[in-house]
Amino acid sequence: MRPSRYTFILISASTAACLLAGALLVALRPRPITSHADAIAFVLEQRGIAHERIVTAQVWPAAVNYYAYGPSVYPYSAAVSVTLPGGAVVPGSLECADDRRRCRVTIARLAIDREPIPDISAARPLPWMVWMQRLAEIAPVAR
């Protein structure tokens, strides 16, 4: 009877340790950068600049030129709008060697001039990771 109780405690402790390690890995995993807005948010957070929303949009004729002639002739460029907590909208610009790599952002009012941003990941997060991130947003953990 004693060995089975010891085995149960050992299995329970091992299971709890694995669940805790998995939760820590998910919690400490860096946020994936899957869009230009995510990459710009990363730069703003590094500088300690609070923001509510980031919108990027390609404007004409830059969009037409990029897709018609390619990145060797025209770099990828987009307009950037950052909404600050007070509701103020700050304009900026984004320029990339191609649409996902070697990008630089300029937001003059925030003293950001051609700041390199991280490359956008081509890999999409797994569905269960998206679910975990949504769950974490609903029930935030105090840090």
MIMI-298885 format. One record per residue: residue in three letters; x, y, z of N, C-alpha, C in turn. Coordinates in steps of 0.2 Angstrom, whole numbers. Layout:
// residues N
<gulo rest="ALA" n_c1="X" n_c2="Y" n_c3="Z" ca_c1="X" ca_c2="Y" ca_c3="Z" c_c1="X" c_c2="Y" c_c3="Z"/>
...
// end
This chain:
// residues 143
<gulo rest="MET" n_c1="4" n_c2="-6" n_c3="0" ca_c1="0" ca_c2="0" ca_c3="0" c_c1="4" c_c2="6" c_c3="0"/>
<gulo rest="ARG" n_c1="10" n_c2="6" n_c3="3" ca_c1="14" ca_c2="12" ca_c3="4" c_c1="17" c_c2="13" c_c3="-3"/>
<gulo rest="PRO" n_c1="20" n_c2="9" n_c3="-7" ca_c1="23" ca_c2="10" ca_c3="-14" c_c1="17" c_c2="14" c_c3="-18"/>
<gulo rest="SER" n_c1="11" n_c2="12" n_c3="-18" ca_c1="6" ca_c2="15" ca_c3="-23" c_c1="5" c_c2="22" c_c3="-21"/>
<gulo rest="ARG" n_c1="5" n_c2="24" n_c3="-14" ca_c1="4" ca_c2="31" ca_c3="-12" c_c1="10" c_c2="35" c_c3="-14"/>
<gulo rest="TYR" n_c1="16" n_c2="32" n_c3="-13" ca_c1="22" ca_c2="35" ca_c3="-15" c_c1="22" c_c2="37" c_c3="-23"/>
<gulo rest="THR" n_c1="20" n_c2="32" n_c3="-27" ca_c1="20" ca_c2="32" ca_c3="-34" c_c1="15" c_c2="38" c_c3="-36"/>
<gulo rest="PHE" n_c1="9" n_c2="38" n_c3="-33" ca_c1="4" ca_c2="43" ca_c3="-34" c_c1="7" c_c2="50" c_c3="-33"/>
<gulo rest="ILE" n_c1="10" n_c2="51" n_c3="-27" ca_c1="13" ca_c2="58" ca_c3="-25" c_c1="18" c_c2="60" c_c3="-30"/>
<gulo rest="LEU" n_c1="22" n_c2="55" n_c3="-32" ca_c1="28" ca_c2="56" ca_c3="-37" c_c1="25" c_c2="58" c_c3="-44"/>
<gulo rest="ILE" n_c1="20" n_c2="55" n_c3="-46" ca_c1="16" ca_c2="56" ca_c3="-53" c_c1="13" c_c2="63" c_c3="-52"/>
<gulo rest="SER" n_c1="9" n_c2="64" n_c3="-47" ca_c1="6" ca_c2="71" ca_c3="-46" c_c1="11" c_c2="77" c_c3="-46"/>
<gulo rest="ALA" n_c1="16" n_c2="76" n_c3="-42" ca_c1="21" ca_c2="81" ca_c3="-42" c_c1="25" c_c2="82" c_c3="-49"/>
<gulo rest="SER" n_c1="26" n_c2="77" n_c3="-53" ca_c1="29" ca_c2="77" ca_c3="-59" c_c1="24" c_c2="81" c_c3="-64"/>
<gulo rest="THR" n_c1="18" n_c2="79" n_c3="-64" ca_c1="13" ca_c2="82" ca_c3="-68" c_c1="12" c_c2="90" c_c3="-66"/>
<gulo rest="ALA" n_c1="12" n_c2="91" n_c3="-60" ca_c1="11" ca_c2="98" ca_c3="-58" c_c1="17" c_c2="102" c_c3="-60"/>
<gulo rest="ALA" n_c1="23" n_c2="99" n_c3="-60" ca_c1="29" ca_c2="103" ca_c3="-62" c_c1="29" c_c2="104" c_c3="-70"/>
<gulo rest="CYS" n_c1="27" n_c2="99" n_c3="-74" ca_c1="27" ca_c2="100" ca_c3="-81" c_c1="21" c_c2="105" c_c3="-83"/>
<gulo rest="LEU" n_c1="16" n_c2="105" n_c3="-79" ca_c1="11" ca_c2="110" ca_c3="-81" c_c1="13" c_c2="117" c_c3="-79"/>
<gulo rest="LEU" n_c1="17" n_c2="118" n_c3="-74" ca_c1="20" ca_c2="124" ca_c3="-72" c_c1="25" c_c2="127" c_c3="-77"/>
<gulo rest="ALA" n_c1="29" n_c2="122" n_c3="-79" ca_c1="34" ca_c2="124" ca_c3="-84" c_c1="31" c_c2="126" c_c3="-90"/>
<gulo rest="GLY" n_c1="26" n_c2="122" n_c3="-92" ca_c1="23" ca_c2="124" ca_c3="-99" c_c1="19" c_c2="131" c_c3="-98"/>
<gulo rest="ALA" n_c1="16" n_c2="132" n_c3="-92" ca_c1="13" ca_c2="139" ca_c3="-92" c_c1="18" c_c2="144" c_c3="-92"/>
<gulo rest="LEU" n_c1="24" n_c2="143" n_c3="-88" ca_c1="29" ca_c2="148" ca_c3="-88" c_c1="32" c_c2="149" c_c3="-95"/>
<gulo rest="LEU" n_c1="33" n_c2="144" n_c3="-99" ca_c1="35" ca_c2="145" ca_c3="-106" c_c1="31" c_c2="149" c_c3="-110"/>
<gulo rest="VAL" n_c1="24" n_c2="148" n_c3="-110" ca_c1="19" ca_c2="152" ca_c3="-113" c_c1="19" c_c2="159" c_c3="-111"/>
<gulo rest="ALA" n_c1="20" n_c2="160" n_c3="-104" ca_c1="19" ca_c2="167" ca_c3="-102" c_c1="26" c_c2="171" c_c3="-103"/>
<gulo rest="LEU" n_c1="31" n_c2="168" n_c3="-104" ca_c1="38" ca_c2="171" ca_c3="-105" c_c1="40" c_c2="171" c_c3="-112"/>
<gulo rest="ARG" n_c1="36" n_c2="168" n_c3="-116" ca_c1="38" ca_c2="168" ca_c3="-123" c_c1="37" c_c2="175" c_c3="-126"/>
<gulo rest="PRO" n_c1="41" n_c2="177" n_c3="-130" ca_c1="41" ca_c2="184" ca_c3="-133" c_c1="35" c_c2="184" c_c3="-138"/>
<gulo rest="ARG" n_c1="32" n_c2="190" n_c3="-138" ca_c1="26" ca_c2="191" ca_c3="-143" c_c1="28" c_c2="190" c_c3="-150"/>
<gulo rest="PRO" n_c1="25" n_c2="186" n_c3="-154" ca_c1="27" ca_c2="185" ca_c3="-161" c_c1="25" c_c2="192" c_c3="-165"/>
<gulo rest="ILE" n_c1="29" n_c2="193" n_c3="-169" ca_c1="28" ca_c2="199" ca_c3="-174" c_c1="26" c_c2="197" c_c3="-180"/>
<gulo rest="THR" n_c1="19" n_c2="198" n_c3="-182" ca_c1="16" ca_c2="195" ca_c3="-188" c_c1="14" c_c2="201" c_c3="-192"/>
<gulo rest="SER" n_c1="15" n_c2="207" n_c3="-190" ca_c1="12" ca_c2="213" ca_c3="-194" c_c1="17" c_c2="219" c_c3="-193"/>
<gulo rest="HIS" n_c1="16" n_c2="224" n_c3="-198" ca_c1="20" ca_c2="230" ca_c3="-197" c_c1="18" c_c2="233" c_c3="-190"/>
<gulo rest="ALA" n_c1="11" n_c2="233" n_c3="-189" ca_c1="9" ca_c2="236" ca_c3="-182" c_c1="12" c_c2="233" c_c3="-176"/>
<gulo rest="ASP" n_c1="13" n_c2="226" n_c3="-176" ca_c1="17" ca_c2="223" ca_c3="-171" c_c1="24" c_c2="225" c_c3="-170"/>
<gulo rest="ALA" n_c1="27" n_c2="226" n_c3="-176" ca_c1="34" ca_c2="228" ca_c3="-176" c_c1="35" c_c2="235" c_c3="-173"/>
<gulo rest="ILE" n_c1="30" n_c2="240" n_c3="-175" ca_c1="31" ca_c2="247" ca_c3="-173" c_c1="29" c_c2="247" c_c3="-166"/>
<gulo rest="ALA" n_c1="24" n_c2="243" n_c3="-164" ca_c1="22" ca_c2="243" ca_c3="-156" c_c1="29" c_c2="241" c_c3="-152"/>
<gulo rest="PHE" n_c1="32" n_c2="236" n_c3="-155" ca_c1="38" ca_c2="234" ca_c3="-151" c_c1="43" c_c2="240" c_c3="-150"/>
<gulo rest="VAL" n_c1="44" n_c2="244" n_c3="-155" ca_c1="49" ca_c2="249" ca_c3="-155" c_c1="46" c_c2="254" c_c3="-150"/>
<gulo rest="LEU" n_c1="40" n_c2="256" n_c3="-150" ca_c1="37" ca_c2="261" ca_c3="-146" c_c1="37" c_c2="258" c_c3="-138"/>
<gulo rest="GLU" n_c1="36" n_c2="252" n_c3="-137" ca_c1="37" ca_c2="249" ca_c3="-130" c_c1="44" c_c2="249" c_c3="-128"/>
<gulo rest="GLN" n_c1="49" n_c2="248" n_c3="-132" ca_c1="56" ca_c2="249" ca_c3="-130" c_c1="57" c_c2="256" c_c3="-128"/>
<gulo rest="ARG" n_c1="54" n_c2="261" n_c3="-131" ca_c1="55" ca_c2="268" ca_c3="-129" c_c1="51" c_c2="270" c_c3="-124"/>
<gulo rest="GLY" n_c1="46" n_c2="266" n_c3="-121" ca_c1="42" ca_c2="268" ca_c3="-116" c_c1="36" c_c2="273" c_c3="-118"/>
<gulo rest="ILE" n_c1="34" n_c2="272" n_c3="-124" ca_c1="29" ca_c2="276" ca_c3="-127" c_c1="22" c_c2="272" c_c3="-127"/>
<gulo rest="ALA" n_c1="18" n_c2="275" n_c3="-123" ca_c1="11" ca_c2="272" ca_c3="-123" c_c1="7" c_c2="273" c_c3="-129"/>
<gulo rest="HIS" n_c1="3" n_c2="268" n_c3="-131" ca_c1="-1" ca_c2="269" ca_c3="-137" c_c1="-7" c_c2="265" c_c3="-137"/>
<gulo rest="GLU" n_c1="-12" n_c2="267" n_c3="-140" ca_c1="-18" ca_c2="263" ca_c3="-140" c_c1="-19" c_c2="259" c_c3="-147"/>
<gulo rest="ARG" n_c1="-17" n_c2="262" n_c3="-152" ca_c1="-18" ca_c2="258" ca_c3="-159" c_c1="-13" c_c2="260" c_c3="-164"/>
<gulo rest="ILE" n_c1="-11" n_c2="256" n_c3="-168" ca_c1="-7" ca_c2="257" ca_c3="-174" c_c1="-10" c_c2="255" c_c3="-180"/>
<gulo rest="VAL" n_c1="-10" n_c2="259" n_c3="-185" ca_c1="-13" ca_c2="258" ca_c3="-191" c_c1="-8" c_c2="259" c_c3="-197"/>
<gulo rest="THR" n_c1="-7" n_c2="254" n_c3="-201" ca_c1="-3" ca_c2="256" ca_c3="-207" c_c1="-7" c_c2="255" c_c3="-213"/>
<gulo rest="ALA" n_c1="-5" n_c2="259" n_c3="-218" ca_c1="-9" ca_c2="258" ca_c3="-225" c_c1="-5" c_c2="261" c_c3="-230"/>
<gulo rest="GLN" n_c1="-5" n_c2="257" n_c3="-236" ca_c1="-1" ca_c2="259" ca_c3="-242" c_c1="-5" c_c2="264" c_c3="-245"/>
<gulo rest="VAL" n_c1="-1" n_c2="269" n_c3="-248" ca_c1="-5" ca_c2="275" ca_c3="-251" c_c1="-3" c_c2="275" c_c3="-259"/>
<gulo rest="TRP" n_c1="-7" n_c2="277" n_c3="-263" ca_c1="-6" ca_c2="278" ca_c3="-270" c_c1="-1" c_c2="284" c_c3="-271"/>
<gulo rest="PRO" n_c1="4" n_c2="284" n_c3="-275" ca_c1="5" ca_c2="278" ca_c3="-280" c_c1="11" c_c2="273" c_c3="-277"/>
<gulo rest="ALA" n_c1="13" n_c2="274" n_c3="-271" ca_c1="18" ca_c2="270" ca_c3="-269" c_c1="16" c_c2="262" c_c3="-269"/>
<gulo rest="ALA" n_c1="10" n_c2="261" n_c3="-268" ca_c1="7" ca_c2="254" ca_c3="-268" c_c1="7" c_c2="251" c_c3="-275"/>
<gulo rest="VAL" n_c1="5" n_c2="255" n_c3="-280" ca_c1="5" ca_c2="253" ca_c3="-287" c_c1="12" c_c2="252" c_c3="-289"/>
<gulo rest="ASN" n_c1="17" n_c2="257" n_c3="-288" ca_c1="24" ca_c2="256" ca_c3="-290" c_c1="27" c_c2="250" c_c3="-287"/>
<gulo rest="TYR" n_c1="26" n_c2="249" n_c3="-281" ca_c1="30" ca_c2="243" ca_c3="-277" c_c1="28" c_c2="237" c_c3="-281"/>
<gulo rest="TYR" n_c1="21" n_c2="236" n_c3="-282" ca_c1="19" ca_c2="229" ca_c3="-285" c_c1="20" c_c2="229" c_c3="-292"/>
<gulo rest="ALA" n_c1="20" n_c2="235" n_c3="-295" ca_c1="21" ca_c2="235" ca_c3="-303" c_c1="29" c_c2="234" c_c3="-305"/>
<gulo rest="TYR" n_c1="33" n_c2="237" n_c3="-301" ca_c1="40" ca_c2="237" ca_c3="-303" c_c1="45" c_c2="233" c_c3="-298"/>
<gulo rest="GLY" n_c1="42" n_c2="231" n_c3="-292" ca_c1="46" ca_c2="227" ca_c3="-288" c_c1="50" c_c2="231" c_c3="-283"/>
<gulo rest="PRO" n_c1="53" n_c2="228" n_c3="-278" ca_c1="57" ca_c2="231" ca_c3="-273" c_c1="63" c_c2="234" c_c3="-275"/>
<gulo rest="SER" n_c1="66" n_c2="231" n_c3="-280" ca_c1="73" ca_c2="234" ca_c3="-283" c_c1="72" c_c2="241" c_c3="-286"/>
<gulo rest="VAL" n_c1="66" n_c2="243" n_c3="-288" ca_c1="65" ca_c2="249" ca_c3="-291" c_c1="62" c_c2="254" c_c3="-286"/>
<gulo rest="TYR" n_c1="57" n_c2="252" n_c3="-282" ca_c1="53" ca_c2="256" ca_c3="-277" c_c1="53" c_c2="252" c_c3="-271"/>
<gulo rest="PRO" n_c1="55" n_c2="255" n_c3="-265" ca_c1="54" ca_c2="251" ca_c3="-259" c_c1="47" c_c2="251" c_c3="-257"/>
<gulo rest="TYR" n_c1="46" n_c2="246" n_c3="-252" ca_c1="39" ca_c2="246" ca_c3="-249" c_c1="38" c_c2="252" c_c3="-245"/>
<gulo rest="SER" n_c1="33" n_c2="255" n_c3="-245" ca_c1="32" ca_c2="261" ca_c3="-241" c_c1="24" c_c2="261" c_c3="-239"/>
<gulo rest="ALA" n_c1="23" n_c2="264" n_c3="-233" ca_c1="16" ca_c2="264" ca_c3="-230" c_c1="16" c_c2="270" c_c3="-225"/>
<gulo rest="ALA" n_c1="10" n_c2="273" n_c3="-225" ca_c1="8" ca_c2="278" ca_c3="-220" c_c1="7" c_c2="275" c_c3="-213"/>
<gulo rest="VAL" n_c1="9" n_c2="278" n_c3="-208" ca_c1="8" ca_c2="275" ca_c3="-201" c_c1="4" c_c2="280" c_c3="-197"/>
<gulo rest="SER" n_c1="-1" n_c2="278" n_c3="-193" ca_c1="-5" ca_c2="282" ca_c3="-189" c_c1="-5" c_c2="279" c_c3="-182"/>
<gulo rest="VAL" n_c1="-2" n_c2="282" n_c3="-177" ca_c1="-2" ca_c2="280" ca_c3="-170" c_c1="-7" c_c2="284" c_c3="-166"/>
<gulo rest="THR" n_c1="-11" n_c2="280" n_c3="-163" ca_c1="-16" ca_c2="283" ca_c3="-158" c_c1="-13" c_c2="283" c_c3="-151"/>
<gulo rest="LEU" n_c1="-12" n_c2="289" n_c3="-148" ca_c1="-10" ca_c2="289" ca_c3="-141" c_c1="-15" c_c2="289" c_c3="-136"/>
<gulo rest="PRO" n_c1="-14" n_c2="287" n_c3="-130" ca_c1="-19" ca_c2="286" ca_c3="-125" c_c1="-24" c_c2="292" c_c3="-124"/>
<gulo rest="GLY" n_c1="-22" n_c2="298" n_c3="-125" ca_c1="-26" ca_c2="304" ca_c3="-125" c_c1="-31" c_c2="305" c_c3="-131"/>
<gulo rest="GLY" n_c1="-30" n_c2="301" n_c3="-136" ca_c1="-34" ca_c2="301" ca_c3="-142" c_c1="-31" c_c2="305" c_c3="-148"/>
<gulo rest="ALA" n_c1="-25" n_c2="308" n_c3="-146" ca_c1="-21" ca_c2="311" ca_c3="-152" c_c1="-18" c_c2="306" c_c3="-157"/>
<gulo rest="VAL" n_c1="-19" n_c2="308" n_c3="-163" ca_c1="-16" ca_c2="303" ca_c3="-168" c_c1="-10" c_c2="306" c_c3="-171"/>
<gulo rest="VAL" n_c1="-5" n_c2="302" n_c3="-171" ca_c1="2" ca_c2="305" ca_c3="-173" c_c1="4" c_c2="301" c_c3="-180"/>
<gulo rest="PRO" n_c1="5" n_c2="305" n_c3="-185" ca_c1="7" ca_c2="302" ca_c3="-192" c_c1="14" c_c2="300" c_c3="-192"/>
<gulo rest="GLY" n_c1="15" n_c2="295" n_c3="-196" ca_c1="22" ca_c2="293" ca_c3="-198" c_c1="23" c_c2="290" c_c3="-204"/>
<gulo rest="SER" n_c1="29" n_c2="287" n_c3="-206" ca_c1="30" ca_c2="283" ca_c3="-212" c_c1="34" c_c2="277" c_c3="-210"/>
<gulo rest="LEU" n_c1="33" n_c2="272" n_c3="-215" ca_c1="37" ca_c2="266" ca_c3="-215" c_c1="40" c_c2="264" c_c3="-221"/>
<gulo rest="GLU" n_c1="46" n_c2="262" n_c3="-221" ca_c1="49" ca_c2="261" ca_c3="-228" c_c1="53" c_c2="254" c_c3="-227"/>
<gulo rest="CYS" n_c1="52" n_c2="249" n_c3="-231" ca_c1="55" ca_c2="243" ca_c3="-231" c_c1="59" c_c2="241" c_c3="-237"/>
<gulo rest="ALA" n_c1="64" n_c2="237" n_c3="-237" ca_c1="68" ca_c2="234" ca_c3="-243" c_c1="63" c_c2="230" c_c3="-247"/>
<gulo rest="ASP" n_c1="59" n_c2="226" n_c3="-243" ca_c1="53" ca_c2="222" ca_c3="-246" c_c1="48" c_c2="223" c_c3="-241"/>
<gulo rest="ASP" n_c1="42" n_c2="220" n_c3="-242" ca_c1="37" ca_c2="221" ca_c3="-238" c_c1="37" c_c2="218" c_c3="-231"/>
<gulo rest="ARG" n_c1="42" n_c2="214" n_c3="-229" ca_c1="43" ca_c2="211" ca_c3="-223" c_c1="49" c_c2="211" c_c3="-219"/>
<gulo rest="ARG" n_c1="54" n_c2="214" n_c3="-223" ca_c1="61" ca_c2="214" ca_c3="-220" c_c1="64" c_c2="220" c_c3="-221"/>
<gulo rest="ARG" n_c1="69" n_c2="222" n_c3="-216" ca_c1="73" ca_c2="228" ca_c3="-217" c_c1="69" c_c2="234" c_c3="-217"/>
<gulo rest="CYS" n_c1="65" n_c2="235" n_c3="-212" ca_c1="60" ca_c2="240" ca_c3="-212" c_c1="63" c_c2="246" c_c3="-207"/>
<gulo rest="ARG" n_c1="61" n_c2="252" n_c3="-208" ca_c1="63" ca_c2="258" ca_c3="-204" c_c1="56" c_c2="262" c_c3="-203"/>
<gulo rest="VAL" n_c1="55" n_c2="264" n_c3="-197" ca_c1="49" ca_c2="268" ca_c3="-196" c_c1="52" c_c2="275" c_c3="-194"/>
<gulo rest="THR" n_c1="48" n_c2="280" n_c3="-196" ca_c1="49" ca_c2="287" ca_c3="-194" c_c1="42" c_c2="290" c_c3="-192"/>
<gulo rest="ILE" n_c1="43" n_c2="293" n_c3="-185" ca_c1="37" ca_c2="296" ca_c3="-182" c_c1="40" c_c2="302" c_c3="-179"/>
<gulo rest="ALA" n_c1="40" n_c2="308" n_c3="-183" ca_c1="44" ca_c2="314" ca_c3="-181" c_c1="41" c_c2="317" c_c3="-174"/>
<gulo rest="ARG" n_c1="35" n_c2="317" n_c3="-173" ca_c1="33" ca_c2="319" ca_c3="-166" c_c1="35" c_c2="315" c_c3="-160"/>
<gulo rest="LEU" n_c1="36" n_c2="309" n_c3="-161" ca_c1="39" ca_c2="305" ca_c3="-156" c_c1="46" c_c2="304" c_c3="-156"/>
<gulo rest="ALA" n_c1="50" n_c2="308" n_c3="-160" ca_c1="57" ca_c2="308" ca_c3="-160" c_c1="60" c_c2="301" c_c3="-162"/>
<gulo rest="ILE" n_c1="56" n_c2="298" n_c3="-167" ca_c1="58" ca_c2="292" ca_c3="-170" c_c1="60" c_c2="293" c_c3="-177"/>
<gulo rest="ASP" n_c1="67" n_c2="293" n_c3="-179" ca_c1="69" ca_c2="294" ca_c3="-186" c_c1="72" c_c2="288" c_c3="-189"/>
<gulo rest="ARG" n_c1="69" n_c2="285" n_c3="-194" ca_c1="72" ca_c2="280" ca_c3="-197" c_c1="74" c_c2="274" c_c3="-193"/>
<gulo rest="GLU" n_c1="70" n_c2="273" n_c3="-188" ca_c1="72" ca_c2="268" ca_c3="-183" c_c1="71" c_c2="261" c_c3="-186"/>
<gulo rest="PRO" n_c1="76" n_c2="256" n_c3="-185" ca_c1="75" ca_c2="249" ca_c3="-188" c_c1="69" c_c2="246" c_c3="-184"/>
<gulo rest="ILE" n_c1="65" n_c2="242" n_c3="-187" ca_c1="60" ca_c2="238" ca_c3="-183" c_c1="62" c_c2="231" c_c3="-185"/>
<gulo rest="PRO" n_c1="59" n_c2="226" n_c3="-180" ca_c1="61" ca_c2="219" ca_c3="-181" c_c1="57" c_c2="217" c_c3="-188"/>
<gulo rest="ASP" n_c1="60" n_c2="212" n_c3="-191" ca_c1="57" ca_c2="208" ca_c3="-197" c_c1="51" c_c2="205" c_c3="-195"/>
<gulo rest="ILE" n_c1="46" n_c2="205" n_c3="-199" ca_c1="40" ca_c2="201" ca_c3="-198" c_c1="41" c_c2="194" c_c3="-199"/>
<gulo rest="SER" n_c1="38" n_c2="190" n_c3="-195" ca_c1="39" ca_c2="183" ca_c3="-195" c_c1="34" c_c2="180" c_c3="-200"/>
<gulo rest="ALA" n_c1="37" n_c2="175" n_c3="-204" ca_c1="33" ca_c2="172" ca_c3="-209" c_c1="29" c_c2="167" c_c3="-206"/>
<gulo rest="ALA" n_c1="31" n_c2="164" n_c3="-201" ca_c1="28" ca_c2="158" ca_c3="-198" c_c1="22" c_c2="161" c_c3="-194"/>
<gulo rest="ARG" n_c1="16" n_c2="158" n_c3="-195" ca_c1="10" ca_c2="160" ca_c3="-191" c_c1="10" c_c2="156" c_c3="-184"/>
<gulo rest="PRO" n_c1="7" n_c2="159" n_c3="-179" ca_c1="7" ca_c2="155" ca_c3="-173" c_c1="2" c_c2="149" c_c3="-173"/>
<gulo rest="LEU" n_c1="3" n_c2="144" n_c3="-169" ca_c1="-1" ca_c2="139" ca_c3="-169" c_c1="-8" c_c2="141" c_c3="-166"/>
<gulo rest="PRO" n_c1="-13" n_c2="137" n_c3="-168" ca_c1="-20" ca_c2="139" ca_c3="-166" c_c1="-21" c_c2="139" c_c3="-158"/>
<gulo rest="TRP" n_c1="-17" n_c2="134" n_c3="-155" ca_c1="-18" ca_c2="134" ca_c3="-148" c_c1="-14" c_c2="140" c_c3="-145"/>
<gulo rest="MET" n_c1="-9" n_c2="142" n_c3="-148" ca_c1="-5" ca_c2="148" ca_c3="-145" c_c1="-10" c_c2="154" c_c3="-146"/>
<gulo rest="VAL" n_c1="-13" n_c2="155" n_c3="-151" ca_c1="-18" ca_c2="161" ca_c3="-152" c_c1="-23" c_c2="160" c_c3="-147"/>
<gulo rest="TRP" n_c1="-26" n_c2="154" n_c3="-145" ca_c1="-31" ca_c2="153" ca_c3="-140" c_c1="-28" c_c2="155" c_c3="-133"/>
<gulo rest="MET" n_c1="-22" n_c2="153" n_c3="-132" ca_c1="-19" ca_c2="155" ca_c3="-125" c_c1="-18" c_c2="162" c_c3="-125"/>
<gulo rest="GLN" n_c1="-16" n_c2="166" n_c3="-130" ca_c1="-15" ca_c2="173" ca_c3="-130" c_c1="-21" c_c2="177" c_c3="-129"/>
<gulo rest="ARG" n_c1="-27" n_c2="174" n_c3="-132" ca_c1="-33" ca_c2="177" ca_c3="-131" c_c1="-36" c_c2="176" c_c3="-124"/>
<gulo rest="LEU" n_c1="-34" n_c2="170" n_c3="-121" ca_c1="-36" ca_c2="169" ca_c3="-114" c_c1="-32" c_c2="173" c_c3="-109"/>
<gulo rest="ALA" n_c1="-26" n_c2="174" n_c3="-111" ca_c1="-22" ca_c2="179" ca_c3="-107" c_c1="-24" c_c2="186" c_c3="-107"/>
<gulo rest="GLU" n_c1="-26" n_c2="188" n_c3="-113" ca_c1="-29" ca_c2="195" ca_c3="-113" c_c1="-35" c_c2="196" c_c3="-109"/>
<gulo rest="ILE" n_c1="-40" n_c2="191" n_c3="-109" ca_c1="-46" ca_c2="191" ca_c3="-105" c_c1="-45" c_c2="191" c_c3="-98"/>
<gulo rest="ALA" n_c1="-40" n_c2="187" n_c3="-96" ca_c1="-38" ca_c2="186" ca_c3="-88" c_c1="-31" c_c2="188" c_c3="-87"/>
<gulo rest="PRO" n_c1="-29" n_c2="195" n_c3="-87" ca_c1="-22" ca_c2="197" ca_c3="-87" c_c1="-19" c_c2="195" c_c3="-80"/>
<gulo rest="VAL" n_c1="-13" n_c2="193" n_c3="-80" ca_c1="-9" ca_c2="191" ca_c3="-74" c_c1="-6" c_c2="197" c_c3="-72"/>
<gulo rest="ALA" n_c1="-6" n_c2="198" n_c3="-65" ca_c1="-2" ca_c2="204" ca_c3="-62" c_c1="5" c_c2="202" c_c3="-62"/>
<gulo rest="ARG" n_c1="9" n_c2="207" n_c3="-65" ca_c1="16" ca_c2="206" ca_c3="-65" c_c1="20" c_c2="211" c_c3="-60"/>
// end
